[in-house]
């Protein structure tokens, strides 16, 4: 696989981005379809605001609450149109596509956590006996699969899974009673990794182009086998020193004997926030990896490639960089090994997506009382968060794209009036208008400023939505 520049055709003929994201969405009732479209527009225009603030009046707010509590509405139906739109954008690209997987938690302040679920048990203020009092943290978990080009452009979500816990016991407490490696994967929460890998691969429909990427939590042997079963690729960070070869030694022994094949330079930040360039020694080798001892009758051994990158010198004021990656991708040269490391570096972008959900849409500030209602609301937030992230990265990945990919003619006209050009533009591309949106959100646009980020984009979109509302009100009032 060779790294190529990718450009996305997002269907500019559609009247708005909402129409494109909901075109394939079919809820149980046509009225529910209409309400979802209205809600996505309202919430998209008021990012970070409460449902009543986004809806503006009691009639729309009541309709929104009824929608989220409707038993015929679920997150899969809400996101079905977005999944199809993600597939369309995937089909319009060429070359390898990264599917980033990760889990995040949403915590809420509730007097009765039973209606939502339990994330964990935290220790808060000390009691009279001077011991920290245990406190139940109420909330839910979400495992998402974000589709990304190798240039860093998010194409959308391809799979998502929500769940809650009725009770919680720490991992250390469980290990005293059971051996986790002997428990079938179907009985663990980690089965979500397998389910999302299969669902996202099926959604996109071309497993040979997909490279599934995950952090150390994805170091699951059953997940490796699942990827092989559906003929797709993976690139995971590994933390388990598995048995290798004939079973008389482990992976780490083989990698210690491997030669340094390349040197890779990365940026590192120390404890004081200073950035420095550091050199990593890169090893890679194909290894015959064995399944866990308790599961060798169920799963076959696999021939996988290990890539180890270790900082050459031990730093003084930060931890030493050490990456251990495992993949079923072919790695036959120094260039291919470095390419895989560059792909893994993009994994943090799913963290950015989760940050937009929590900080931009403020998903954890919602006051809805049950897990089912919260899941439906967060599903809508997911589409809005993707759009913000997409616009931010499209500005960098394809600055010459047409502004009609993301903005309506009315929004373009208003931006021309609201934000004057500092210099005469050579072309009025999407990057030109995203820059104006960012300036509405507080971006200073100085000569040496970096490209605008997600925060100024979502602030700017809020102000633009208010300007569109005002312009329509003036026009309607004559």
C-alpha positions as CSV (number, residue, x, y, z in Angstrom):
1,X,0.0,0.0,0.0
2,X,1.4,3.4,-1.0
3,X,0.4,6.6,0.6
4,X,-1.5,8.8,-1.9
5,X,-3.3,12.1,-1.7
6,X,-7.0,11.5,-1.5
7,X,-9.8,13.8,-2.5
8,X,-13.4,13.3,-1.6
9,X,-16.5,14.0,-3.6
10,X,-19.2,14.6,-1.0
11,X,-22.1,15.2,-3.4
12,X,-22.4,18.9,-3.8
13,X,-25.7,18.6,-5.6
14,X,-27.5,18.0,-2.3
15,X,-29.2,21.1,-0.9
16,X,-27.4,20.9,2.5
17,X,-25.0,18.7,4.5
18,X,-28.0,17.5,6.6
19,X,-29.8,16.2,3.5
20,X,-26.6,14.2,2.6
21,X,-26.3,12.7,6.0
22,X,-29.9,11.7,6.3
23,X,-30.7,10.7,2.7
24,X,-30.6,7.0,3.5
25,X,-32.1,7.3,6.9
26,X,-35.6,5.7,7.3
27,X,-37.2,5.7,10.7
28,X,-40.4,3.9,11.6
29,X,-42.5,6.9,10.7
30,X,-42.2,9.7,8.1
31,X,-42.9,12.2,10.9
32,X,-39.9,10.8,12.9
33,X,-37.8,11.3,9.8
34,X,-38.9,15.0,9.6
35,X,-38.3,15.5,13.3
36,X,-34.8,14.0,13.1
37,X,-34.0,16.4,10.2
38,X,-35.3,19.4,12.3
39,X,-33.4,18.3,15.4
40,X,-30.1,17.8,13.5
41,X,-30.5,21.3,12.0
42,X,-31.4,22.9,15.4
43,X,-28.6,21.2,17.3
44,X,-26.1,21.8,14.5
45,X,-26.9,25.5,14.6
46,X,-26.6,25.7,18.4
47,X,-23.5,23.5,19.2
48,X,-23.0,23.2,22.9
49,X,-26.4,24.5,23.9
50,X,-29.1,22.7,25.8
51,X,-32.0,21.1,24.0
52,X,-34.5,23.9,25.0
53,X,-32.0,26.5,23.8
54,X,-31.5,24.8,20.5
55,X,-35.2,24.3,20.0
56,X,-36.1,27.8,21.1
57,X,-39.8,27.2,22.1
58,X,-41.8,24.7,24.1
59,X,-43.5,23.0,21.1
60,X,-40.2,22.1,19.5
61,X,-38.6,21.2,22.8
62,X,-41.5,18.9,23.7
63,X,-41.3,17.3,20.3
64,X,-37.5,16.7,20.8
65,X,-38.0,15.1,24.2
66,X,-40.7,12.8,22.7
67,X,-38.4,11.9,19.8
68,X,-35.6,10.9,22.2
69,X,-37.9,8.9,24.4
70,X,-39.8,7.2,21.5
71,X,-39.5,3.4,21.8
72,X,-39.4,3.1,17.9
73,X,-36.2,5.3,17.8
74,X,-32.7,4.0,18.5
75,X,-29.1,5.0,17.7
76,X,-28.7,2.5,14.9
77,X,-31.7,4.1,13.0
78,X,-30.5,7.6,13.7
79,X,-27.0,6.9,12.4
80,X,-28.0,4.7,9.4
81,X,-28.0,7.6,7.0
82,X,-24.7,8.8,8.2
83,X,-23.2,5.3,7.9
84,X,-24.3,5.2,4.3
85,X,-22.9,8.7,3.6
86,X,-19.6,7.6,5.1
87,X,-19.6,4.6,2.7
88,X,-20.3,7.0,-0.2
89,X,-17.3,9.2,0.8
90,X,-15.2,6.0,1.3
91,X,-16.2,4.8,-2.2
92,X,-15.2,8.2,-3.7
93,X,-11.6,7.8,-2.4
94,X,-8.7,5.7,-3.6
95,X,-6.0,3.8,-1.7
96,X,-6.0,2.6,1.9
97,X,-8.4,4.0,4.4
98,X,-7.9,3.9,8.2
99,X,-10.6,2.9,10.6
100,X,-9.8,4.2,14.1
101,X,-11.4,2.4,17.0
102,X,-11.6,3.6,20.6
103,X,-13.8,3.7,23.7
104,X,-14.9,6.8,25.7
105,X,-17.0,7.3,28.8
106,X,-19.8,9.8,29.4
107,X,-20.4,10.6,33.0
108,X,-23.5,12.4,34.4
109,X,-24.5,13.8,37.7
110,X,-27.7,11.9,38.8
111,X,-29.3,11.2,42.2
112,X,-30.5,7.8,40.9
113,X,-27.8,6.3,38.7
114,X,-29.9,3.1,38.1
115,X,-31.8,4.6,35.2
116,X,-28.6,5.3,33.3
117,X,-25.9,2.9,34.5
118,X,-22.6,2.8,36.3
119,X,-19.2,3.5,34.9
120,X,-17.0,3.0,38.0
121,X,-16.7,3.6,41.7
122,X,-14.7,6.8,42.6
123,X,-13.4,7.9,46.0
124,X,-14.5,11.4,46.9
125,X,-14.4,13.4,50.2
126,X,-13.2,11.8,53.4
127,X,-15.8,10.8,56.0
128,X,-15.7,11.1,59.8
129,X,-13.3,8.1,59.9
130,X,-11.0,10.1,57.5
131,X,-11.3,7.5,54.8
132,X,-12.4,8.5,51.3
133,X,-16.1,7.8,50.7
134,X,-16.9,5.6,47.7
135,X,-19.1,7.4,45.1
136,X,-20.9,5.8,42.2
137,X,-20.1,7.4,38.9
138,X,-23.2,7.4,36.7
139,X,-22.9,7.1,33.0
140,X,-22.4,5.1,29.8
141,X,-19.7,4.0,27.5
142,X,-19.3,4.3,23.7
143,X,-17.1,2.4,21.4
144,X,-16.8,4.2,18.0
145,X,-15.1,3.5,14.7
146,X,-14.1,6.6,12.8
147,X,-13.1,6.3,9.1
148,X,-10.1,8.5,8.1
149,X,-8.0,9.0,5.0
150,X,-4.3,8.7,5.3
151,X,-4.2,12.4,4.8
152,X,-6.1,12.8,8.1
153,X,-9.6,13.7,6.7
154,X,-12.5,12.1,8.7
155,X,-15.0,10.6,6.3
156,X,-17.5,9.7,9.1
157,X,-18.4,6.9,11.5
158,X,-18.8,3.3,10.3
159,X,-19.9,1.6,13.5
160,X,-20.8,2.6,17.0
161,X,-21.8,0.7,20.2
162,X,-23.2,2.0,23.5
163,X,-23.5,0.1,26.7
164,X,-24.0,0.6,30.4
165,X,-23.1,-1.5,33.6
166,X,-25.5,-2.5,36.3
167,X,-22.6,-3.1,38.7
168,X,-18.9,-2.5,38.6
169,X,-15.9,-4.4,39.9
170,X,-12.4,-3.3,39.3
171,X,-10.1,-5.4,37.1
172,X,-7.8,-6.2,40.0
173,X,-10.7,-7.5,42.0
174,X,-11.8,-9.8,39.1
175,X,-8.3,-11.2,38.6
176,X,-8.4,-12.5,42.1
177,X,-11.4,-14.7,41.3
178,X,-10.9,-15.6,37.6
179,X,-8.2,-15.9,34.9
180,X,-9.3,-13.3,32.3
181,X,-7.5,-15.1,29.5
182,X,-9.7,-18.3,30.0
183,X,-13.0,-16.4,29.8
184,X,-14.7,-16.6,26.3
185,X,-14.5,-13.3,24.5
186,X,-18.3,-13.2,24.1
187,X,-18.6,-12.8,27.8
188,X,-16.3,-9.8,28.0
189,X,-16.9,-6.1,27.3
190,X,-14.0,-6.3,24.9
191,X,-16.2,-8.2,22.5
192,X,-17.1,-4.7,21.3
193,X,-13.8,-4.5,19.4
194,X,-14.7,-7.6,17.4
195,X,-18.3,-6.4,16.7
196,X,-17.2,-2.9,15.6
197,X,-14.5,-4.3,13.4
198,X,-17.0,-6.6,11.6
199,X,-19.7,-4.0,11.4
200,X,-17.4,-1.2,10.1
201,X,-15.9,-3.6,7.5
202,X,-19.3,-4.7,6.3
203,X,-20.6,-1.0,6.2
204,X,-17.7,0.1,4.0
205,X,-17.9,-3.0,1.8
206,X,-14.2,-3.2,0.7
207,X,-12.2,-5.0,3.4
208,X,-9.0,-5.0,1.4
209,X,-8.8,-1.2,1.6
210,X,-9.4,-1.0,5.3
211,X,-6.7,-0.8,8.0
212,X,-8.2,-1.0,11.5
213,X,-6.2,0.9,14.1
214,X,-6.4,0.7,17.9
215,X,-4.4,1.4,21.0
216,X,-3.1,-1.2,23.5
217,X,-6.6,-2.1,24.6
218,X,-7.1,-3.6,21.1
219,X,-4.3,-6.2,21.8
220,X,-6.7,-9.1,21.7
221,X,-5.8,-12.3,19.9
222,X,-9.5,-13.0,19.0
223,X,-9.5,-9.6,17.3
224,X,-6.5,-10.6,15.1
225,X,-8.3,-13.7,14.1
226,X,-11.6,-11.8,13.3
227,X,-9.7,-9.5,11.0
228,X,-8.2,-12.4,9.2
229,X,-11.7,-14.0,8.9
230,X,-13.2,-11.0,7.2
231,X,-10.1,-10.5,5.0
232,X,-9.2,-7.0,6.3
233,X,-6.0,-5.4,7.8
234,X,-5.2,-4.2,11.3
235,X,-2.5,-2.2,12.9
236,X,-2.6,-2.3,16.7
237,X,-0.4,-1.3,19.5
238,X,0.6,-4.3,21.5
239,X,1.4,-4.8,25.2
240,X,1.2,-8.6,25.6
241,X,4.4,-10.6,25.3
242,X,2.9,-13.5,23.4
243,X,4.3,-17.0,22.8
244,X,6.1,-17.2,19.4
245,X,7.7,-19.8,17.1
246,X,7.5,-23.3,18.6
247,X,6.2,-22.0,21.9
248,X,9.6,-22.2,23.7
249,X,10.1,-18.4,23.7
250,X,8.1,-15.2,23.3
251,X,7.8,-12.3,20.8
252,X,10.1,-10.1,22.8
253,X,13.0,-12.6,22.4
254,X,12.7,-12.6,18.6
255,X,12.5,-8.8,18.5
256,X,15.6,-8.5,20.7
257,X,17.5,-10.5,18.1
258,X,16.1,-8.4,15.2
259,X,18.4,-5.8,13.7
260,X,17.7,-2.1,13.6
261,X,16.4,-1.5,10.0
262,X,15.5,2.3,10.0
263,X,15.6,5.5,12.0
264,X,12.5,7.6,12.4
265,X,12.3,11.1,13.7
266,X,9.3,12.4,15.7
267,X,8.4,15.4,17.9
268,X,8.2,14.8,21.6
269,X,7.0,17.1,24.4
270,X,8.7,17.2,27.8
271,X,7.1,17.9,31.2
272,X,7.6,21.6,30.7
273,X,5.8,21.6,27.4
274,X,8.9,22.0,25.3
275,X,9.0,20.3,21.9
276,X,12.1,18.5,20.7
277,X,13.0,16.2,17.8
278,X,14.0,12.7,18.9
279,X,15.3,9.7,16.9
280,X,13.7,6.3,17.1
281,X,15.4,3.0,16.2
282,X,13.0,0.9,14.2
283,X,13.0,-2.9,14.0
284,X,10.5,-5.0,12.2
285,X,10.2,-8.8,11.8
286,X,7.6,-11.4,10.7
287,X,6.8,-13.6,13.7
288,X,4.8,-16.8,14.1
289,X,2.5,-15.8,16.9
290,X,0.7,-18.4,19.1
291,X,-2.7,-17.9,20.7
292,X,-3.0,-17.9,24.6
293,X,-2.5,-21.3,26.1
294,X,-6.1,-21.7,27.2
295,X,-7.4,-21.0,23.7
296,X,-5.0,-22.8,21.4
297,X,-7.7,-25.4,20.5
298,X,-10.1,-22.6,19.4
299,X,-7.8,-20.2,17.5
300,X,-5.0,-20.9,15.0
301,X,-1.4,-19.5,15.2
302,X,-0.8,-16.4,12.9
303,X,2.1,-15.1,11.0
304,X,2.2,-11.4,11.9
305,X,4.7,-8.5,11.6
306,X,6.0,-6.7,14.7
307,X,7.3,-3.2,14.5
308,X,9.3,-1.9,17.5
309,X,10.4,1.8,17.6
310,X,12.5,2.8,20.6
311,X,14.0,6.2,21.4
312,X,17.8,6.0,21.1
313,X,18.7,8.1,24.2
314,X,17.0,8.0,27.6
315,X,15.4,11.5,28.2
316,X,15.8,13.2,31.6
317,X,12.3,14.8,32.2
318,X,9.9,12.5,30.4
319,X,9.2,8.8,29.7
320,X,11.2,7.1,27.0
321,X,9.2,6.7,23.7
322,X,8.7,3.0,22.9
323,X,6.1,1.9,20.3
324,X,5.3,-1.8,19.8
325,X,3.0,-2.4,16.9
326,X,1.5,-5.6,15.5
327,X,0.0,-5.9,12.1
328,X,-1.0,-8.4,9.3
329,X,0.0,-5.8,6.7
330,X,3.0,-6.6,4.5
331,X,6.2,-4.8,5.8
332,X,9.0,-5.6,3.4
333,X,11.1,-2.4,3.5
334,X,12.1,0.5,5.7
335,X,9.7,2.8,3.8
336,X,6.7,0.5,4.5
337,X,7.6,0.2,8.2
338,X,7.7,4.0,8.6
339,X,4.5,4.3,6.6
340,X,2.7,2.1,9.1
341,X,4.1,4.2,12.0
342,X,2.8,7.3,10.3
343,X,-0.6,5.7,10.0
344,X,-0.6,4.8,13.7
345,X,0.3,8.4,14.6
346,X,-3.2,9.4,13.2
347,X,-4.9,7.3,15.9
348,X,-5.1,10.3,18.2
349,X,-7.6,11.9,15.8
350,X,-10.4,9.7,17.3
351,X,-9.6,11.3,20.6
352,X,-10.1,14.7,18.9
353,X,-13.5,13.5,17.8
354,X,-14.5,12.5,21.3
355,X,-13.3,15.8,22.6
356,X,-15.6,17.6,20.2
357,X,-18.5,15.5,21.5
358,X,-17.8,16.3,25.1
359,X,-16.4,19.9,24.9
360,X,-18.0,21.2,21.8
361,X,-21.5,19.5,22.0
362,X,-21.2,19.2,25.8
363,X,-22.8,15.8,25.7
364,X,-22.2,15.3,29.5
365,X,-24.2,18.4,30.4
366,X,-27.5,16.8,29.1
367,X,-30.3,16.4,31.7
368,X,-32.1,13.5,30.0
369,X,-33.0,10.9,32.7
370,X,-32.5,7.5,31.0
371,X,-29.8,5.8,29.1
372,X,-32.0,5.2,26.1
373,X,-32.8,8.9,25.7
374,X,-29.2,9.9,26.2
375,X,-28.0,7.4,23.6
376,X,-30.3,8.9,21.0
377,X,-29.2,12.4,21.8
378,X,-25.5,11.4,21.6
379,X,-26.1,9.7,18.3
380,X,-27.3,13.1,16.9
381,X,-24.3,14.8,18.5
382,X,-22.0,12.3,16.7
383,X,-23.2,13.6,13.3
384,X,-22.7,17.2,14.4
385,X,-19.3,16.5,15.9
386,X,-18.2,14.7,12.7
387,X,-19.2,17.7,10.6
388,X,-17.1,20.1,12.7
389,X,-14.1,17.8,12.6
390,X,-14.6,17.2,8.9
391,X,-14.7,20.9,8.0
392,X,-11.6,21.6,10.1
393,X,-9.6,18.8,8.4
394,X,-11.0,19.4,4.9
395,X,-9.6,22.9,5.2
396,X,-6.1,21.3,5.5
397,X,-6.5,18.2,3.4
398,X,-8.2,19.7,0.4
399,X,-8.2,23.6,0.6
400,X,-9.2,24.0,-3.0
401,X,-12.5,22.2,-2.6
402,X,-15.7,23.9,-3.5
403,X,-17.4,25.8,-0.6
404,X,-20.7,24.1,-1.7
405,X,-19.4,20.9,-0.2
406,X,-20.1,22.2,3.3
407,X,-22.0,25.5,3.0
408,X,-25.3,26.6,1.5
409,X,-25.5,29.6,-0.9
410,X,-27.1,31.7,1.9
411,X,-24.3,30.9,4.3
412,X,-21.7,31.8,1.6
413,X,-23.4,35.1,0.8
414,X,-23.6,36.0,4.5
415,X,-20.0,35.2,5.1
416,X,-19.0,37.5,2.3
417,X,-20.9,40.3,4.0
418,X,-20.1,39.6,7.6
419,X,-16.3,39.0,7.3
420,X,-14.5,41.3,5.0
421,X,-11.5,40.0,3.0
422,X,-8.1,41.2,4.3
423,X,-6.6,40.9,0.9
424,X,-8.2,40.2,-2.5
425,X,-8.6,36.4,-2.7
426,X,-7.2,34.5,-5.6
427,X,-10.1,32.0,-5.4
428,X,-13.1,31.7,-3.1
429,X,-12.5,28.0,-2.2
430,X,-13.8,26.1,0.9
431,X,-10.6,27.1,2.8
432,X,-11.4,30.7,2.1
433,X,-14.8,30.4,3.8
434,X,-13.7,28.1,6.6
435,X,-11.2,30.8,7.4
436,X,-14.0,33.3,7.7
437,X,-16.1,31.0,9.9
438,X,-13.0,30.6,12.2
439,X,-12.7,34.4,12.3
440,X,-16.3,34.6,13.5
441,X,-15.3,32.2,16.3
442,X,-12.3,34.2,17.4
443,X,-9.5,33.1,15.0
444,X,-7.1,36.0,14.6
445,X,-5.8,35.0,11.2
446,X,-2.3,36.4,11.6
447,X,0.4,35.7,9.1
448,X,2.2,33.0,11.3
449,X,-1.0,31.5,12.9
450,X,-1.6,27.8,12.2
451,X,-4.7,26.6,10.5
452,X,-7.9,27.1,12.5
453,X,-8.8,24.4,14.9
454,X,-12.1,22.7,15.9
455,X,-12.9,25.1,18.8
456,X,-12.9,28.3,16.7
457,X,-14.8,26.4,13.9
458,X,-17.7,25.3,16.2
459,X,-17.9,28.8,17.7
460,X,-17.9,30.4,14.3
461,X,-20.6,28.0,13.1
462,X,-22.8,29.1,16.1
463,X,-22.4,32.7,15.1
464,X,-23.1,32.0,11.4
465,X,-26.3,30.1,12.3
466,X,-27.4,33.1,14.4
467,X,-26.7,35.4,11.4
468,X,-28.7,33.1,9.0
469,X,-31.6,33.1,11.5
470,X,-31.5,36.9,11.7
471,X,-31.3,37.4,8.0
472,X,-34.3,35.1,7.5
473,X,-36.3,36.9,10.2
474,X,-35.6,40.3,8.6
475,X,-36.7,38.9,5.2
476,X,-39.9,37.4,6.5
477,X,-40.8,40.6,8.4
478,X,-40.4,42.6,5.2
